[in-house]
């Protein structure tokens, strides 16, 4: 995801990113939320993974986060664990810098 954003961060077109892993999707959501990116996370089809449309050109007052419902309980648990772990990693990295 970092590579996709870095390659297109000065472009006004949306960035498309995909992962088949609910844990990775959860990590991506945390990183995008904290980076203040507008994005939509959606499913291409039943159980086929998670696609992101990331917008880098919206004004702050238009900022939005849209996450499709994750139906399967085990996928929801993995997704939330990914979000939590990413947050803890960021907090730990920030603590080490200070």
HELIX and SHEET records of a PDB file:
HELIX    1   1 UNK A    2  UNK A    8  1                                   7    
HELIX    2   2 UNK A   22  UNK A   34  1                                  13    
HELIX    3   3 UNK A   60  UNK A   62  5                                   3    
HELIX    4   4 UNK A   73  UNK A   97  1                                  25    
SHEET    1   A 4 UNK A  15  UNK A  19  0                                        
SHEET    2   A 4 UNK A  50  UNK A  55 -1                                        
SHEET    3   A 4 UNK A  38  UNK A  42 -1                                        
SHEET    4   A 4 UNK A  65  UNK A  67  1                                        
END                                                                             
